[in-house]
Amino acid sequence: MRRRFLIPVALAIMAGVACRQGDSGAPLGSVYGRVARPVVWQVVPGGQAEKLSFQPGDLVVSYNDVVVKSNDDLWQLITESAPTGAAIPLVLLRGDEEITLSVQPGELGFVPEVGRHASSLAIALEDVLNYLGAAADYDWLAALTGESFTFTARAGACVSSWPGGLSGAYLRDAAKMVGLSLGLLYNRGESGLPGDAVAPVRAALGRGRIVLVQGGWPDEKADYWGVAVRYDPDDSLVYGHSLGSADELPLTGAIIQAYEVRRVGNAEEDPEEALSEALVRALELGQAFADTGWQSGIAAYDLLIDALDSVPFCPACQTGSQADFDRLLWTLRANRESANRFLADMREALPELAALLDEAIADNTAIIAKIDGIVRSGVRPGTTSDQEKLTVVFQEIQLIETDLLAVYEDLLAEL
């Protein structure tokens, strides 16, 4: 079994406590550094990577004779070399073999491993748990926050930021299940709390606490979850880690919410209860919408389909509808893969539910196939005819989602 679901979470966490005697495990940010490595997750059809036979799992070691440590490093080098027009040496590591290639300036045409970990909240929780020396699993965390099981959307927001908008709704329950306690430091949406979000975060860091933060990160990470690690009095900024970067990032934007995190180690879960919790979230998010403006599940697909009725379909996108649409596609695919890995582990742990779990996995796999079909077709937003084709595919996905929700209901009834 790939992840030890038969071991109660409490035992794994308390074992970590006993072994480390209060010492931390990996440094905060370690998970972010690992995920941000320029490892190939998906090869984009028609791009350089496909023509040069890149394979999933390949690691970019150097670009233009400069060692590459992260996706940010690679992107910076690609940007700098674009005006030259000259062929560029690139070295891949495939297993134990180094492969030297010659590439043209510009995008390489692959989606890095970070795209496979689309839930910024699950990554933040995994990083915290690794720091505390406790067992952690991304797919399990993403299932408990509901993100890998549903699609969320919000009118007026850039489509690339849609998935994950409601993941925080289940944060407290997910944290409790993995032996963490959360103390609210700041919430932009609640009255009676300090208006300065940085002050309580800075104070908690001064007490040596771990701080989980949503929002405030730079650029496209603005609404992501992350982990704050230090306050710098020289520039009066808090620094930390968020999805997509191996380096520390400053919190320069508006923080949405922040929590002080402590380990309590009193969770006691088994596979059956973990599956039950994940299915409850999937059903709640699959058939409802939030009063925060976020819609989920079937209603979220309605919002996407409505958006495809007009050109441009995403006026809120600042980097171009096509690029943001591609990011949305890969995120949807990543979440379905994550859900299937979780369900496959549940199938191994709960063989009596194998038939229904196989049915759920098959539906998720069918959705992945539909997304892959869009990617291979090259159809993207921008024209009415292409958007009509996309509408048909998303209506088909919506029907599969409806069937999937029925399977989840059957599974929950069995539990």
C-alpha positions as CSV (number, residue, x, y, z in Angstrom):
1,M,0.0,0.0,0.0
2,R,1.5,3.3,-1.1
3,R,0.4,5.3,2.0
4,R,-0.2,3.7,5.4
5,F,-3.9,4.4,5.8
6,L,-4.4,1.4,8.1
7,I,-2.3,3.2,10.7
8,P,-4.4,5.6,12.7
9,V,-3.3,9.2,12.1
10,A,-3.0,9.8,15.8
11,L,-0.5,7.0,16.2
12,A,1.6,8.3,13.4
13,I,1.6,11.8,14.8
14,M,2.3,10.8,18.4
15,A,5.1,8.6,17.2
16,G,6.6,11.7,15.6
17,V,6.3,13.5,18.9
18,A,7.9,10.7,20.9
19,C,10.8,10.3,18.5
20,R,11.7,14.0,18.2
21,Q,11.1,15.1,21.8
22,G,9.8,18.4,20.7
23,D,12.4,19.0,17.9
24,S,11.0,19.8,14.5
25,G,11.3,17.6,11.5
26,A,12.2,19.1,8.1
27,P,12.7,22.9,8.0
28,L,9.6,24.9,7.1
29,G,9.5,25.4,3.3
30,S,11.0,22.0,2.6
31,V,7.9,20.7,0.8
32,Y,7.7,23.9,-1.2
33,G,11.3,23.5,-2.3
34,R,10.6,19.9,-3.4
35,V,7.5,20.7,-5.3
36,A,9.0,23.7,-7.0
37,R,11.8,21.7,-8.7
38,P,11.6,21.8,-12.5
39,V,10.4,18.3,-12.9
40,V,8.2,17.4,-15.9
41,W,4.6,16.4,-14.9
42,Q,2.8,16.8,-18.3
43,V,4.2,17.2,-21.8
44,V,2.1,19.7,-23.8
45,P,1.2,18.5,-27.3
46,G,2.9,20.4,-30.1
47,G,5.5,22.0,-27.9
48,Q,9.3,21.7,-27.8
49,A,9.2,19.2,-25.0
50,E,7.1,16.8,-27.1
51,K,9.3,17.2,-30.2
52,L,12.4,16.6,-28.1
53,S,10.8,13.6,-26.3
54,F,10.7,14.9,-22.8
55,Q,9.1,12.4,-20.4
56,P,7.2,12.8,-17.2
57,G,9.7,12.7,-14.3
58,D,12.5,14.3,-16.2
59,L,14.4,17.0,-14.2
60,V,15.8,20.1,-15.9
61,V,19.3,20.3,-14.4
62,S,20.7,23.3,-16.4
63,Y,19.6,25.8,-19.0
64,N,22.0,27.7,-21.1
65,D,24.8,26.3,-18.9
66,V,23.3,27.7,-15.7
67,V,22.3,25.3,-13.0
68,V,18.5,25.3,-12.4
69,K,17.1,24.7,-8.9
70,S,13.5,25.7,-9.3
71,N,10.8,26.5,-11.8
72,D,11.3,30.2,-11.0
73,D,15.0,29.9,-11.9
74,L,14.1,28.2,-15.2
75,W,11.5,30.7,-16.1
76,Q,13.8,33.6,-15.4
77,L,16.5,32.0,-17.7
78,I,14.0,31.4,-20.4
79,T,12.8,35.0,-20.3
80,E,16.4,36.3,-20.4
81,S,17.4,34.2,-23.3
82,A,14.3,34.9,-25.5
83,P,15.7,38.0,-27.2
84,T,18.9,36.2,-28.4
85,G,17.2,33.9,-30.8
86,A,20.1,31.4,-30.6
87,A,19.8,27.7,-29.8
88,I,20.3,27.0,-26.1
89,P,21.9,24.0,-24.4
90,L,19.6,22.2,-21.9
91,V,20.5,19.2,-19.6
92,L,17.8,16.8,-18.4
93,L,18.2,14.2,-15.7
94,R,16.3,11.0,-16.5
95,G,16.8,8.5,-13.7
96,D,20.6,8.3,-13.5
97,E,21.2,9.5,-17.0
98,E,22.0,13.1,-18.1
99,I,20.6,14.0,-21.5
100,T,22.0,17.1,-23.3
101,L,19.6,18.8,-25.7
102,S,19.5,21.9,-27.9
103,V,16.3,24.0,-27.4
104,Q,15.0,27.1,-29.0
105,P,14.3,30.3,-26.9
106,G,10.9,30.5,-25.4
107,E,8.5,28.2,-23.7
108,L,9.6,24.6,-23.4
109,G,6.1,23.1,-23.5
110,F,5.8,21.1,-20.3
111,V,3.8,21.5,-17.1
112,P,6.1,21.2,-14.1
113,E,5.5,19.0,-11.1
114,V,4.1,21.9,-9.1
115,G,1.0,21.8,-11.4
116,R,0.3,18.3,-10.0
117,H,-0.1,19.8,-6.5
118,A,-2.8,22.3,-7.2
119,S,-4.1,22.7,-3.7
120,S,-2.1,25.4,-1.9
121,L,-3.9,24.6,1.4
122,A,-2.9,20.9,1.2
123,I,0.7,21.8,0.5
124,A,0.7,24.3,3.4
125,L,-0.6,21.6,5.8
126,E,1.9,19.1,4.4
127,D,4.7,21.5,5.0
128,V,3.6,22.2,8.6
129,L,3.2,18.5,9.3
130,N,6.6,17.7,7.9
131,Y,8.1,20.4,10.1
132,L,6.5,18.9,13.1
133,G,7.9,15.5,12.2
134,A,4.4,14.0,11.6
135,A,3.2,11.8,8.8
136,A,1.6,13.8,5.9
137,D,0.2,13.0,2.5
138,Y,-0.8,15.6,0.0
139,D,-3.6,13.5,-1.7
140,W,-5.2,12.8,1.7
141,L,-5.0,16.4,2.8
142,A,-6.5,17.6,-0.5
143,A,-9.3,15.1,-0.1
144,L,-10.1,16.3,3.4
145,T,-10.2,20.0,2.4
146,G,-12.5,19.0,-0.5
147,E,-10.3,20.5,-3.2
148,S,-9.5,17.3,-5.1
149,F,-13.2,16.3,-5.2
150,T,-14.9,19.3,-6.6
151,F,-14.7,22.3,-9.0
152,T,-15.3,25.8,-7.7
153,A,-15.8,29.0,-9.5
154,R,-16.6,32.7,-8.8
155,A,-18.1,35.2,-11.2
156,G,-15.9,38.2,-11.8
157,A,-12.7,36.4,-10.8
158,C,-9.9,35.2,-13.1
159,V,-10.6,31.6,-14.1
160,S,-7.1,30.5,-13.2
161,S,-7.8,31.2,-9.5
162,W,-11.2,29.4,-9.4
163,P,-10.2,25.9,-8.1
164,G,-9.7,25.9,-4.4
165,G,-11.8,28.9,-3.5
166,L,-13.7,27.0,-0.9
167,S,-10.9,24.8,0.5
168,G,-10.7,26.8,3.6
169,A,-14.3,25.9,4.5
170,Y,-13.0,22.6,5.8
171,L,-9.7,23.8,7.2
172,R,-10.5,23.3,10.9
173,D,-11.9,19.8,10.5
174,A,-9.0,18.8,8.3
175,A,-6.5,20.2,10.8
176,K,-8.2,18.4,13.7
177,M,-8.0,15.1,11.8
178,V,-4.3,15.4,11.4
179,G,-3.7,16.4,15.0
180,L,-3.4,20.2,14.6
181,S,-5.1,23.0,16.5
182,L,-5.8,26.4,14.9
183,G,-6.0,29.7,16.7
184,L,-7.4,32.5,14.6
185,L,-5.1,35.5,14.3
186,Y,-6.8,37.5,11.7
187,N,-9.8,37.2,9.4
188,R,-10.5,40.0,6.9
189,G,-14.2,39.0,6.8
190,E,-14.9,39.1,10.5
191,S,-15.6,42.3,12.5
192,G,-14.0,43.0,15.8
193,L,-10.6,41.8,14.8
194,P,-7.5,44.0,14.3
195,G,-7.4,45.8,11.0
196,D,-3.7,45.4,10.7
197,A,-3.2,41.8,9.6
198,V,0.6,41.8,9.9
199,A,0.6,42.7,13.6
200,P,-0.9,39.5,14.9
201,V,1.1,37.4,12.5
202,R,4.3,39.2,13.5
203,A,3.5,38.6,17.2
204,A,2.8,34.9,16.7
205,L,6.1,34.5,14.9
206,G,7.8,36.3,17.7
207,R,6.4,33.7,20.1
208,G,7.9,31.0,17.9
209,R,4.6,29.8,16.5
210,I,3.8,28.3,13.1
211,V,1.5,30.6,11.1
212,L,-0.8,29.5,8.3
213,V,-1.7,32.3,6.0
214,Q,-4.1,32.8,3.2
215,G,-3.6,35.7,0.9
216,G,-1.0,38.5,0.8
217,W,1.4,36.6,-1.5
218,P,2.8,38.2,-4.7
219,D,1.3,38.1,-8.2
220,E,-0.8,35.1,-9.2
221,K,-0.3,33.7,-5.7
222,A,-2.4,36.5,-4.2
223,D,-5.1,34.3,-2.7
224,Y,-3.0,31.2,-2.1
225,W,-2.4,29.5,1.3
226,G,1.1,29.4,2.6
227,V,3.3,29.4,5.7
228,A,4.7,32.5,7.3
229,V,8.2,31.9,8.8
230,R,9.8,35.2,9.8
231,Y,9.4,39.0,10.2
232,D,12.1,41.3,8.9
233,P,12.3,44.5,11.0
234,D,14.5,46.1,8.3
235,D,11.7,46.3,5.7
236,S,8.8,45.6,8.1
237,L,7.7,42.6,6.0
238,V,6.7,39.1,6.9
239,Y,8.2,36.4,4.7
240,G,7.1,32.8,4.1
241,H,6.4,30.1,1.6
242,S,3.6,29.6,-0.9
243,L,2.9,27.2,-3.7
244,G,5.1,27.6,-6.8
245,S,8.2,29.1,-5.3
246,A,11.2,27.4,-3.7
247,D,12.4,30.7,-2.1
248,E,10.9,32.8,0.6
249,L,8.3,35.3,-0.5
250,P,7.2,38.6,1.1
251,L,3.6,39.1,2.1
252,T,3.1,42.4,0.4
253,G,-0.6,42.1,-0.4
254,A,-3.9,41.9,1.6
255,I,-3.9,38.9,3.9
256,I,-7.3,37.2,3.9
257,Q,-6.9,35.1,7.1
258,A,-4.2,33.8,9.3
259,Y,-4.0,31.0,12.0
260,E,-1.5,30.1,14.7
261,V,-0.9,26.4,14.4
262,R,-0.1,24.0,17.2
263,R,0.2,20.3,17.4
264,V,-2.2,18.4,19.7
265,G,-1.8,14.9,18.5
266,N,-5.2,13.7,19.6
267,A,-6.7,12.8,16.2
268,E,-7.8,9.2,15.8
269,E,-8.8,8.3,12.2
270,D,-9.1,5.1,10.2
271,P,-9.6,4.7,6.5
272,E,-13.3,4.3,6.8
273,E,-13.7,7.6,8.7
274,A,-11.3,9.4,6.4
275,L,-13.3,8.3,3.3
276,S,-16.5,9.2,5.0
277,E,-15.3,12.7,5.8
278,A,-14.0,13.2,2.2
279,L,-17.3,12.0,0.7
280,V,-19.3,14.4,2.9
281,R,-17.3,17.3,1.6
282,A,-17.6,16.1,-2.0
283,L,-21.4,15.9,-1.7
284,E,-21.7,19.2,0.1
285,L,-19.5,21.0,-2.5
286,G,-20.9,19.1,-5.4
287,Q,-24.5,20.1,-4.9
288,A,-24.3,23.6,-3.4
289,F,-22.9,27.0,-3.6
290,A,-21.5,29.3,-0.9
291,D,-22.9,32.7,0.1
292,T,-19.4,34.2,-0.4
293,G,-19.8,34.4,-4.1
294,W,-18.1,31.1,-4.7
295,Q,-20.1,28.3,-6.5
296,S,-19.1,24.7,-6.4
297,G,-19.7,21.4,-8.2
298,I,-22.5,21.4,-10.8
299,A,-23.3,25.1,-10.2
300,A,-19.7,26.0,-10.9
301,Y,-19.7,24.2,-14.2
302,D,-22.9,26.3,-15.0
303,L,-20.8,29.4,-14.3
304,L,-18.0,28.3,-16.6
305,I,-20.4,27.3,-19.4
306,D,-22.2,30.7,-19.1
307,A,-18.8,32.4,-19.3
308,L,-18.1,30.6,-22.6
309,D,-21.1,32.4,-24.2
310,S,-19.1,35.6,-24.6
311,V,-15.7,36.6,-26.1
312,P,-13.5,37.2,-24.2
313,F,-14.8,34.6,-21.8
314,C,-12.7,35.9,-18.9
315,P,-12.5,39.7,-18.8
316,A,-11.0,39.5,-15.3
317,C,-7.9,37.6,-16.5
318,Q,-4.9,39.9,-16.7
319,T,-2.5,37.5,-18.4
320,G,-4.8,36.5,-21.3
321,S,-7.8,34.2,-21.3
322,Q,-6.0,31.3,-23.1
323,A,-3.1,31.1,-20.6
324,D,-5.5,31.2,-17.7
325,F,-7.8,28.7,-19.3
326,D,-4.8,26.3,-19.7
327,R,-3.9,26.7,-16.0
328,L,-7.5,25.9,-15.2
329,L,-7.4,22.8,-17.3
330,W,-4.2,21.5,-15.7
331,T,-5.6,22.3,-12.2
332,L,-8.8,20.3,-12.9
333,R,-6.7,17.4,-14.1
334,A,-4.4,17.5,-11.2
335,N,-7.3,17.5,-8.7
336,R,-8.9,14.5,-10.4
337,E,-5.6,12.6,-10.3
338,S,-5.2,13.4,-6.7
339,A,-8.8,12.2,-5.9
340,N,-8.1,8.9,-7.8
341,R,-4.9,8.3,-5.8
342,F,-6.8,8.8,-2.6
343,L,-9.6,6.5,-3.7
344,A,-7.1,3.8,-4.8
345,D,-5.7,3.8,-1.3
346,M,-9.2,3.6,0.1
347,R,-9.8,0.6,-2.2
348,E,-6.8,-1.2,-0.8
349,A,-7.7,-0.4,2.8
350,L,-11.5,-1.1,2.3
351,P,-11.8,-4.0,-0.2
352,E,-15.4,-4.5,0.7
353,L,-16.1,-1.2,-1.1
354,A,-14.0,-2.0,-4.1
355,A,-16.8,-2.1,-6.7
356,L,-18.1,1.4,-5.8
357,L,-14.6,2.8,-5.5
358,D,-13.7,1.4,-8.9
359,E,-16.8,3.1,-10.3
360,A,-15.8,6.5,-8.8
361,I,-12.2,6.1,-10.1
362,A,-13.6,5.3,-13.5
363,D,-15.7,8.5,-13.5
364,N,-12.8,10.6,-12.5
365,T,-10.7,8.9,-15.2
366,A,-13.3,9.7,-17.7
367,I,-13.2,13.4,-16.7
368,I,-9.4,13.3,-17.0
369,A,-9.8,11.9,-20.6
370,K,-12.2,14.7,-21.5
371,I,-9.6,17.3,-20.3
372,D,-6.8,15.5,-22.1
373,G,-9.0,15.6,-25.2
374,I,-9.3,19.4,-24.9
375,V,-5.5,19.8,-24.5
376,R,-4.8,17.6,-27.5
377,S,-7.4,19.3,-29.7
378,G,-5.8,22.7,-29.3
379,V,-9.2,24.3,-28.9
380,R,-9.0,27.3,-26.6
381,P,-11.1,30.3,-25.8
382,G,-11.0,33.2,-28.2
383,T,-13.6,32.6,-30.9
384,T,-17.3,31.8,-30.6
385,S,-16.9,28.6,-32.6
386,D,-14.1,27.2,-30.3
387,Q,-16.0,28.3,-27.2
388,E,-19.1,26.5,-28.4
389,K,-17.0,23.3,-28.8
390,L,-15.6,23.8,-25.2
391,T,-19.1,24.2,-23.9
392,V,-20.1,20.8,-25.3
393,V,-17.2,19.1,-23.6
394,F,-17.8,20.8,-20.2
395,Q,-21.5,19.8,-20.4
396,E,-20.3,16.2,-20.9
397,I,-18.0,16.6,-17.9
398,Q,-20.9,18.0,-15.9
399,L,-22.9,14.9,-16.7
400,I,-20.1,12.6,-15.5
401,E,-19.9,14.8,-12.3
402,T,-23.6,14.1,-11.7
403,D,-23.1,10.4,-12.0
404,L,-20.0,10.7,-9.7
405,L,-22.0,12.4,-7.0
406,A,-24.5,9.5,-7.1
407,V,-21.6,7.0,-6.6
408,Y,-20.4,9.1,-3.7
409,E,-23.9,8.9,-2.2
410,D,-23.9,5.1,-2.5
411,L,-20.4,4.9,-0.9
412,L,-21.5,7.0,2.0
413,A,-24.6,4.9,2.4
414,E,-22.4,1.8,2.6
415,L,-20.2,3.4,5.3
